[in-house]
Amino acid sequence: MSAVRESLPEGRYGRSADERADRKLKIVGSVLGGLMVILLGWFGWYYVVGSKISAEVIRFQVTGENEVQVHLEIRKDDDVTGVCTVRSQSEDGAEVGRKDLPVDERGTRLDKIYTIRTTAKATSAELLGCTAR
């Protein structure tokens, strides 16, 4: 009588290629997952702690052929000073005006209206960003 084997003999053929690939995938996945957690933590820290001044364009109004007014709402710590950069574009998307606006006043929330001179008729005004000094 002959015995029927349902599996290969132990240790005769080495580890299967699938087991090696699974182990490598687990290692690569763990490393990439760890890097992603570190990256998300860094972005979160910068968002909460690193940005000491921020602003938002409430509205803008084209007041002339070479001028646009921008209403900014600025949020910051009381003792922080900084600069906000605003640009204006024409209908075809070309930049026609850019201005660095100093934020030197005390307070945590400021509403300011700034006038930006342009080289052509503006159709938009956009806040590029704010940086603390």
OpenMM code with the backbone's topology and positions (N, CA, C; nanometers):
from openmm import Vec3, app, unit

residues = "MET SER ALA VAL ARG GLU SER LEU PRO GLU GLY ARG TYR GLY ARG SER ALA ASP GLU ARG ALA ASP ARG LYS LEU LYS ILE VAL GLY SER VAL LEU GLY GLY LEU MET VAL ILE LEU LEU GLY TRP PHE GLY TRP TYR TYR VAL VAL GLY SER LYS ILE SER ALA GLU VAL ILE ARG PHE GLN VAL THR GLY GLU ASN GLU VAL GLN VAL HIS LEU GLU ILE ARG LYS ASP ASP ASP VAL THR GLY VAL CYS THR VAL ARG SER GLN SER GLU ASP GLY ALA GLU VAL GLY ARG LYS ASP LEU PRO VAL ASP GLU ARG GLY THR ARG LEU ASP LYS ILE TYR THR ILE ARG THR THR ALA LYS ALA THR SER ALA GLU LEU LEU GLY CYS THR ALA ARG".split()
positions = [
    Vec3(0.0800, -0.1159, 0.0000),
    Vec3(0.0000, 0.0000, 0.0000),
    Vec3(0.0861, 0.1248, 0.0000),
    Vec3(0.0428, 0.2264, -0.0688),
    Vec3(0.1225, 0.3480, -0.0756),
    Vec3(0.0510, 0.4617, -0.0027),
    Vec3(0.1299, 0.5423, 0.0656),
    Vec3(0.0751, 0.6568, 0.1399),
    Vec3(0.0714, 0.7780, 0.0466),
    Vec3(-0.0352, 0.8530, 0.0556),
    Vec3(-0.0513, 0.9727, -0.0268),
    Vec3(-0.0123, 1.0957, 0.0560),
    Vec3(0.0832, 1.1733, 0.0026),
    Vec3(0.1248, 1.2958, 0.0702),
    Vec3(0.0452, 1.4133, 0.0156),
    Vec3(0.0006, 1.4984, 0.1057),
    Vec3(-0.0755, 1.6150, 0.0625),
    Vec3(0.0101, 1.7403, 0.0567),
    Vec3(0.1287, 1.7406, 0.1108),
    Vec3(0.2157, 1.8575, 0.1078),
    Vec3(0.3577, 1.8126, 0.0741),
    Vec3(0.4404, 1.9096, 0.0405),
    Vec3(0.5792, 1.8823, 0.0081),
    Vec3(0.6555, 1.8489, 0.1359),
    Vec3(0.7620, 1.7742, 0.1252),
    Vec3(0.8416, 1.7421, 0.2435),
    Vec3(0.9019, 1.8684, 0.3048),
    Vec3(0.9005, 1.8794, 0.4386),
    Vec3(0.9515, 1.9956, 0.5117),
    Vec3(1.0987, 2.0179, 0.4798),
    Vec3(1.1378, 2.1406, 0.4479),
    Vec3(1.2760, 2.1786, 0.4297),
    Vec3(1.3405, 2.1299, 0.3008),
    Vec3(1.2718, 2.0572, 0.2218),
    Vec3(1.3319, 2.0002, 0.1018),
    Vec3(1.3491, 2.1024, -0.0096),
    Vec3(1.2555, 2.1964, -0.0225),
    Vec3(1.2587, 2.2904, -0.1338),
    Vec3(1.2846, 2.4356, -0.0902),
    Vec3(1.3145, 2.4627, 0.0332),
    Vec3(1.3402, 2.5983, 0.0815),
    Vec3(1.2107, 2.6767, 0.0998),
    Vec3(1.2266, 2.8048, 0.1329),
    Vec3(1.1075, 2.8894, 0.1507),
    Vec3(1.0484, 2.9217, 0.0151),
    Vec3(0.9211, 2.9388, 0.0122),
    Vec3(0.8581, 2.9721, -0.1158),
    Vec3(0.8820, 3.1187, -0.1501),
    Vec3(0.8772, 3.1527, -0.2762),
    Vec3(0.8971, 3.2900, -0.3227),
    Vec3(0.7875, 3.3813, -0.2689),
    Vec3(0.6690, 3.3287, -0.2495),
    Vec3(0.5583, 3.4091, -0.1971),
    Vec3(0.5858, 3.4555, -0.0543),
    Vec3(0.6454, 3.3700, 0.0270),
    Vec3(0.6759, 3.4077, 0.1647),
    Vec3(0.7804, 3.5184, 0.1687),
    Vec3(0.8833, 3.5096, 0.0829),
    Vec3(0.9859, 3.6145, 0.0783),
    Vec3(0.9257, 3.7458, 0.0309),
    Vec3(0.8416, 3.7415, -0.0712),
    Vec3(0.7780, 3.8631, -0.1226),
    Vec3(0.6868, 3.9238, -0.0165),
    Vec3(0.6129, 3.8411, 0.0559),
    Vec3(0.5251, 3.8915, 0.1619),
    Vec3(0.6054, 3.9624, 0.2705),
    Vec3(0.7195, 3.9058, 0.3076),
    Vec3(0.8033, 3.9661, 0.4115),
    Vec3(0.8581, 4.1010, 0.3642),
    Vec3(0.9044, 4.1082, 0.2408),
    Vec3(0.9563, 4.2345, 0.1869),
    Vec3(0.8460, 4.3403, 0.1802),
    Vec3(0.7281, 4.3005, 0.1375),
    Vec3(0.6163, 4.3945, 0.1308),
    Vec3(0.5788, 4.4466, 0.2696),
    Vec3(0.5835, 4.3598, 0.3692),
    Vec3(0.5526, 4.4034, 0.5053),
    Vec3(0.6551, 4.5055, 0.5548),
    Vec3(0.7825, 4.4816, 0.5245),
    Vec3(0.8877, 4.5746, 0.5672),
    Vec3(0.8724, 4.7084, 0.4960),
    Vec3(0.8548, 4.7056, 0.3644),
    Vec3(0.8385, 4.8294, 0.2865),
    Vec3(0.7140, 4.9047, 0.3325),
    Vec3(0.6042, 4.8348, 0.3549),
    Vec3(0.4812, 4.8986, 0.4012),
    Vec3(0.4974, 4.9627, 0.5377),
    Vec3(0.5708, 4.8951, 0.6279),
    Vec3(0.5934, 4.9513, 0.7611),
    Vec3(0.6773, 5.0781, 0.7542),
    Vec3(0.7827, 5.0756, 0.6725),
    Vec3(0.8684, 5.1931, 0.6587),
    Vec3(0.7900, 5.3097, 0.5979),
    Vec3(0.7173, 5.2852, 0.4909),
    Vec3(0.6383, 5.3920, 0.4274),
    Vec3(0.5293, 5.4438, 0.5208),
    Vec3(0.4649, 5.3562, 0.5956),
    Vec3(0.3638, 5.3988, 0.6917),
    Vec3(0.4227, 5.4867, 0.8003),
    Vec3(0.5413, 5.4491, 0.8505),
    Vec3(0.6088, 5.5310, 0.9509),
    Vec3(0.6457, 5.6687, 0.8979),
    Vec3(0.6974, 5.6736, 0.7757),
    Vec3(0.7302, 5.8026, 0.7144),
    Vec3(0.6060, 5.8887, 0.6964),
    Vec3(0.4956, 5.8291, 0.6593),
    Vec3(0.3708, 5.9041, 0.6408),
    Vec3(0.3222, 5.9629, 0.7732),
    Vec3(0.3333, 5.8865, 0.8806),
    Vec3(0.2934, 5.9370, 1.0126),
    Vec3(0.3813, 6.0542, 1.0539),
    Vec3(0.5119, 6.0431, 1.0296),
    Vec3(0.6040, 6.1525, 1.0629),
    Vec3(0.5714, 6.2765, 0.9803),
    Vec3(0.5462, 6.2594, 0.8516),
    Vec3(0.5142, 6.3723, 0.7642),
    Vec3(0.3836, 6.4401, 0.8058),
    Vec3(0.2820, 6.3630, 0.8350),
    Vec3(0.1547, 6.4212, 0.8800),
    Vec3(0.1712, 6.4936, 1.0136),
    Vec3(0.2513, 6.4385, 1.1025),
    Vec3(0.2773, 6.5054, 1.2300),
    Vec3(0.3482, 6.6375, 1.2109),
    Vec3(0.4451, 6.6415, 1.1201),
    Vec3(0.5176, 6.7665, 1.0938),
    Vec3(0.4250, 6.8713, 1.0346),
    Vec3(0.3427, 6.8336, 0.9362),
    Vec3(0.2477, 6.9288, 0.8783),
    Vec3(0.1483, 6.9784, 0.9827),
    Vec3(0.1004, 6.8902, 1.0677),
    Vec3(0.0077, 6.9303, 1.1726),
    Vec3(0.0711, 7.0261, 1.2707),
    Vec3(0.1943, 6.9996, 1.3107),
    Vec3(0.2650, 7.0890, 1.4027),
    Vec3(0.2835, 7.2256, 1.3386),
    Vec3(0.3246, 7.2297, 1.2132),
    Vec3(0.3450, 7.3576, 1.1462),
    Vec3(0.2134, 7.4340, 1.1357),
    Vec3(0.1036, 7.3652, 1.1072),
    Vec3(-0.0260, 7.4311, 1.0937),
    Vec3(-0.0710, 7.4918, 1.2260),
    Vec3(-0.0519, 7.4203, 1.3355),
    Vec3(-0.0995, 7.4678, 1.4649),
    Vec3(-0.0017, 7.5666, 1.5286),
    Vec3(0.1267, 7.5356, 1.5274),
    Vec3(0.2253, 7.6154, 1.5995),
    Vec3(0.3012, 7.7111, 1.5077),
    Vec3(0.3336, 7.6679, 1.3886),
    Vec3(0.4229, 7.7436, 1.3021),
    Vec3(0.3627, 7.8667, 1.2374),
    Vec3(0.2351, 7.8664, 1.2080),
    Vec3(0.1766, 7.9825, 1.1407),
    Vec3(0.1273, 8.0812, 1.2462),
    Vec3(0.2016, 8.1894, 1.2640),
    Vec3(0.1686, 8.2874, 1.3666),
    Vec3(0.0858, 8.4023, 1.3115),
    Vec3(0.0721, 8.4089, 1.1799),
    Vec3(-0.0066, 8.5144, 1.1180),
    Vec3(-0.0744, 8.4564, 0.9942),
    Vec3(-0.1998, 8.4890, 0.9774),
    Vec3(-0.2725, 8.4451, 0.8592),
    Vec3(-0.3729, 8.5536, 0.8217),
    Vec3(-0.4169, 8.5493, 0.6977),
    Vec3(-0.5101, 8.6508, 0.6499),
    Vec3(-0.6048, 8.5887, 0.5481),
    Vec3(-0.7085, 8.6638, 0.5174),
    Vec3(-0.8087, 8.6204, 0.4211),
    Vec3(-0.8599, 8.7433, 0.3468),
    Vec3(-0.8739, 8.7290, 0.2159),
    Vec3(-0.9320, 8.8382, 0.1365),
    Vec3(-1.0831, 8.8335, 0.1561),
    Vec3(-1.1377, 8.9402, 0.2136),
    Vec3(-1.2819, 8.9487, 0.2332),
    Vec3(-1.3490, 8.9912, 0.1029),
    Vec3(-1.2930, 9.0937, 0.0410),
    Vec3(-1.3431, 9.1383, -0.0888),
    Vec3(-1.2382, 9.2269, -0.1537),
    Vec3(-1.2533, 9.2453, -0.2827),
    Vec3(-1.1693, 9.3415, -0.3536),
    Vec3(-1.2589, 9.4210, -0.4470),
    Vec3(-1.2123, 9.5412, -0.4810),
    Vec3(-1.2895, 9.6282, -0.5689),
    Vec3(-1.1929, 9.7018, -0.6613),
    Vec3(-1.2196, 9.6939, -0.7901),
    Vec3(-1.1401, 9.7678, -0.8877),
    Vec3(-1.1900, 9.9112, -0.8842),
    Vec3(-1.1028, 10.0035, -0.8425),
    Vec3(-1.1446, 10.1426, -0.8246),
    Vec3(-1.0995, 10.2337, -0.9380),
    Vec3(-1.0251, 10.1811, -1.0314),
    Vec3(-0.9795, 10.2610, -1.1442),
    Vec3(-0.9060, 10.1751, -1.2444),
    Vec3(-0.8603, 10.2387, -1.3491),
    Vec3(-0.7883, 10.1680, -1.4540),
    Vec3(-0.6551, 10.1108, -1.4018),
    Vec3(-0.5944, 10.1788, -1.3043),
    Vec3(-0.4649, 10.1364, -1.2519),
    Vec3(-0.4658, 10.1206, -1.1005),
    Vec3(-0.5777, 10.0723, -1.0449),
    Vec3(-0.5865, 10.0642, -0.8995),
    Vec3(-0.6925, 9.9620, -0.8577),
    Vec3(-0.6618, 9.8904, -0.7496),
    Vec3(-0.7572, 9.7966, -0.6911),
    Vec3(-0.7456, 9.8061, -0.5386),
    Vec3(-0.8588, 9.7979, -0.4702),
    Vec3(-0.8595, 9.7994, -0.3239),
    Vec3(-0.8896, 9.6584, -0.2745),
    Vec3(-0.8153, 9.6171, -0.1723),
    Vec3(-0.8289, 9.4831, -0.1157),
    Vec3(-0.8611, 9.4959, 0.0323),
    Vec3(-0.9666, 9.4280, 0.0752),
    Vec3(-1.0051, 9.4242, 0.2162),
    Vec3(-0.9541, 9.2919, 0.2740),
    Vec3(-0.8600, 9.3009, 0.3688),
    Vec3(-0.8024, 9.1827, 0.4328),
    Vec3(-0.8477, 9.1715, 0.5771),
    Vec3(-0.8745, 9.0503, 0.6191),
    Vec3(-0.8952, 9.0200, 0.7608),
    Vec3(-0.7721, 8.9426, 0.8050),
    Vec3(-0.6984, 8.9985, 0.8997),
    Vec3(-0.5711, 8.9422, 0.9437),
    Vec3(-0.5869, 8.8894, 1.0853),
    Vec3(-0.5443, 8.7647, 1.1074),
    Vec3(-0.5481, 8.7020, 1.2391),
    Vec3(-0.4045, 8.6691, 1.2804),
    Vec3(-0.3688, 8.7084, 1.4028),
    Vec3(-0.2318, 8.6880, 1.4495),
    Vec3(-0.2287, 8.6955, 1.6004),
    Vec3(-0.1137, 8.6615, 1.6577),
    Vec3(-0.0922, 8.6835, 1.8007),
    Vec3(-0.0756, 8.8335, 1.8238),
    Vec3(-0.1018, 8.8779, 1.9452),
    Vec3(-0.1034, 9.0215, 1.9746),
    Vec3(0.0304, 9.0899, 1.9476),
    Vec3(0.1393, 9.0249, 1.9798),
    Vec3(0.2701, 9.0893, 1.9680),
    Vec3(0.3429, 9.0561, 1.8373),
    Vec3(0.2798, 8.9880, 1.7442),
    Vec3(0.3443, 8.9459, 1.6198),
    Vec3(0.3305, 9.0543, 1.5133),
    Vec3(0.4389, 9.0788, 1.4423),
    Vec3(0.4349, 9.1656, 1.3242),
    Vec3(0.4719, 9.0803, 1.2046),
    Vec3(0.4354, 9.1274, 1.0868),
    Vec3(0.4647, 9.0481, 0.9685),
    Vec3(0.4364, 9.1218, 0.8396),
    Vec3(0.4345, 9.0460, 0.7313),
    Vec3(0.4105, 9.0997, 0.5979),
    Vec3(0.3165, 9.0045, 0.5247),
    Vec3(0.2150, 9.0605, 0.4600),
    Vec3(0.1257, 8.9829, 0.3749),
    Vec3(0.1464, 9.0284, 0.2304),
    Vec3(0.1540, 8.9342, 0.1390),
    Vec3(0.1760, 8.9643, -0.0020),
    Vec3(0.0468, 8.9426, -0.0794),
    Vec3(0.0074, 9.0459, -0.1547),
    Vec3(-0.1147, 9.0416, -0.2358),
    Vec3(-0.0753, 9.0694, -0.3799),
    Vec3(-0.1394, 8.9987, -0.4721),
    Vec3(-0.1161, 9.0273, -0.6135),
    Vec3(-0.2480, 9.0478, -0.6845),
    Vec3(-0.2399, 9.1177, -0.7966),
    Vec3(-0.3571, 9.1454, -0.8772),
    Vec3(-0.3295, 9.0987, -1.0196),
    Vec3(-0.4317, 9.0433, -1.0837),
    Vec3(-0.4166, 8.9915, -1.2188),
    Vec3(-0.5168, 9.0558, -1.3126),
    Vec3(-0.4792, 9.0590, -1.4404),
    Vec3(-0.5688, 9.1109, -1.5433),
    Vec3(-0.6580, 8.9971, -1.5930),
    Vec3(-0.7434, 9.0285, -1.6871),
    Vec3(-0.8390, 8.9294, -1.7377),
    Vec3(-0.7697, 8.8097, -1.8020),
    Vec3(-0.6559, 8.8322, -1.8658),
    Vec3(-0.5853, 8.7220, -1.9313),
    Vec3(-0.4937, 8.6444, -1.8357),
    Vec3(-0.4928, 8.6769, -1.7075),
    Vec3(-0.4149, 8.6041, -1.6081),
    Vec3(-0.2773, 8.6615, -1.5814),
    Vec3(-0.2401, 8.7663, -1.6513),
    Vec3(-0.1089, 8.8276, -1.6292),
    Vec3(-0.1096, 8.9063, -1.4983),
    Vec3(0.0008, 8.9000, -1.4268),
    Vec3(0.0123, 8.9760, -1.3024),
    Vec3(0.0344, 9.1229, -1.3360),
    Vec3(-0.0550, 9.2083, -1.2852),
    Vec3(-0.0448, 9.3518, -1.3126),
    Vec3(-0.0120, 9.4325, -1.1882),
    Vec3(-0.0096, 9.3684, -1.0730),
    Vec3(0.0247, 9.4380, -0.9501),
    Vec3(0.0595, 9.3407, -0.8392),
    Vec3(0.1559, 9.3797, -0.7560),
    Vec3(0.1962, 9.2990, -0.6401),
    Vec3(0.2443, 9.3946, -0.5328),
    Vec3(0.2043, 9.3655, -0.4091),
    Vec3(0.2444, 9.4547, -0.3008),
    Vec3(0.2643, 9.3745, -0.1731),
    Vec3(0.3729, 9.4040, -0.1018),
    Vec3(0.3969, 9.3494, 0.0313),
    Vec3(0.3385, 9.4462, 0.1324),
    Vec3(0.2422, 9.4004, 0.2084),
    Vec3(0.1695, 9.4856, 0.3016),
    Vec3(0.2190, 9.4613, 0.4439),
    Vec3(0.2765, 9.5622, 0.5085),
    Vec3(0.3251, 9.5431, 0.6450),
    Vec3(0.2084, 9.5332, 0.7437),
    Vec3(0.2236, 9.4432, 0.8400),
    Vec3(0.1246, 9.4261, 0.9468),
    Vec3(0.1989, 9.4542, 1.0771),
    Vec3(0.1949, 9.5803, 1.1204),
    Vec3(0.2700, 9.6226, 1.2387),
    Vec3(0.1815, 9.6579, 1.3574),
    Vec3(0.0509, 9.6609, 1.3400),
    Vec3(-0.0392, 9.7009, 1.4474),
    Vec3(-0.0563, 9.5889, 1.5495),
    Vec3(-0.0837, 9.6280, 1.6720),
    Vec3(-0.1122, 9.5305, 1.7771),
    Vec3(-0.2573, 9.4865, 1.7646),
    Vec3(-0.2850, 9.3677, 1.8103),
    Vec3(-0.4191, 9.3126, 1.8067),
    Vec3(-0.4163, 9.1724, 1.7501),
    Vec3(-0.5225, 9.0976, 1.7773),
    Vec3(-0.5278, 8.9605, 1.7286),
    Vec3(-0.6085, 8.9472, 1.6008),
    Vec3(-0.6939, 9.0454, 1.5734),
    Vec3(-0.7747, 9.0424, 1.4504),
    Vec3(-0.7834, 9.1834, 1.3955),
    Vec3(-0.7365, 9.1999, 1.2726),
    Vec3(-0.7357, 9.3315, 1.2092),
    Vec3(-0.8144, 9.3260, 1.0797),
    Vec3(-0.8933, 9.4286, 1.0531),
    Vec3(-0.9600, 9.4470, 0.9241),
    Vec3(-0.8982, 9.5687, 0.8593),
    Vec3(-0.8320, 9.5491, 0.7477),
    Vec3(-0.7613, 9.6587, 0.6808),
    Vec3(-0.7988, 9.6612, 0.5332),
    Vec3(-0.8038, 9.7816, 0.4782),
    Vec3(-0.8250, 9.8010, 0.3347),
    Vec3(-0.6982, 9.8631, 0.2776),
    Vec3(-0.6407, 9.7953, 0.1798),
    Vec3(-0.5175, 9.8398, 0.1156),
    Vec3(-0.5448, 9.8730, -0.0303),
    Vec3(-0.4720, 9.9717, -0.0834),
    Vec3(-0.4813, 10.0084, -0.2242),
    Vec3(-0.3559, 9.9590, -0.2949),
    Vec3(-0.3760, 9.8890, -0.4060),
    Vec3(-0.2650, 9.8364, -0.4851),
    Vec3(-0.2678, 9.9028, -0.6213),
    Vec3(-0.1575, 9.9614, -0.6603),
    Vec3(-0.1454, 10.0203, -0.7941),
    Vec3(-0.1136, 9.9088, -0.8929),
    Vec3(-0.1727, 9.9192, -1.0121),
    Vec3(-0.1538, 9.8168, -1.1144),
    Vec3(-0.1033, 9.8794, -1.2430),
    Vec3(-0.0458, 9.7980, -1.3295),
    Vec3(0.0055, 9.8460, -1.4582),
    Vec3(-0.0995, 9.8406, -1.5674),
    Vec3(-0.2095, 9.7699, -1.5428),
    Vec3(-0.3214, 9.7606, -1.6367),
    Vec3(-0.4475, 9.7357, -1.5547),
    Vec3(-0.5604, 9.7283, -1.6219),
    Vec3(-0.6869, 9.7077, -1.5507),
    Vec3(-0.6884, 9.5686, -1.4863),
    Vec3(-0.7128, 9.5675, -1.3569),
    Vec3(-0.7147, 9.4424, -1.2810),
    Vec3(-0.8543, 9.3826, -1.2803),
    Vec3(-0.8609, 9.2499, -1.2728),
    Vec3(-0.9891, 9.1817, -1.2603),
    Vec3(-0.9942, 9.0930, -1.1359),
    Vec3(-0.8825, 9.0821, -1.0644),
    Vec3(-0.8802, 8.9995, -0.9429),
    Vec3(-0.7726, 9.0495, -0.8470),
    Vec3(-0.7872, 9.0092, -0.7228),
    Vec3(-0.6853, 9.0330, -0.6209),
    Vec3(-0.6764, 8.9054, -0.5388),
    Vec3(-0.5543, 8.8620, -0.5112),
    Vec3(-0.5327, 8.7337, -0.4478),
    Vec3(-0.4265, 8.7455, -0.3394),
    Vec3(-0.4518, 8.6868, -0.2246),
    Vec3(-0.3541, 8.6819, -0.1164),
    Vec3(-0.2598, 8.5661, -0.1433),
    Vec3(-0.1303, 8.5951, -0.1532),
    Vec3(-0.0304, 8.4906, -0.1763),
    Vec3(0.0159, 8.4267, -0.0457),
    Vec3(0.0138, 8.5042, 0.0627),
    Vec3(0.0535, 8.4477, 0.1907),
    Vec3(0.1035, 8.5543, 0.2864),
    Vec3(0.1195, 8.5141, 0.4115),
    Vec3(0.1686, 8.6046, 0.5154),
    Vec3(0.2838, 8.5353, 0.5883),
    Vec3(0.3817, 8.6149, 0.6274),
    Vec3(0.4942, 8.5632, 0.7052),
    Vec3(0.5179, 8.6536, 0.8252),
    Vec3(0.5511, 8.5917, 0.9368),
    Vec3(0.5808, 8.6669, 1.0586),
    Vec3(0.7251, 8.7120, 1.0541),
    Vec3(0.7522, 8.8238, 1.1174),
    Vec3(0.8904, 8.8742, 1.1262),
    Vec3(0.9522, 8.8320, 1.2547),
] * unit.nanometer
topology = app.Topology()
chain = topology.addChain("A")
for resn in residues:
    res = topology.addResidue(resn, chain)
    for name in ("N", "CA", "C"):
        topology.addAtom(name, app.Element.getBySymbol(name[0]), res)
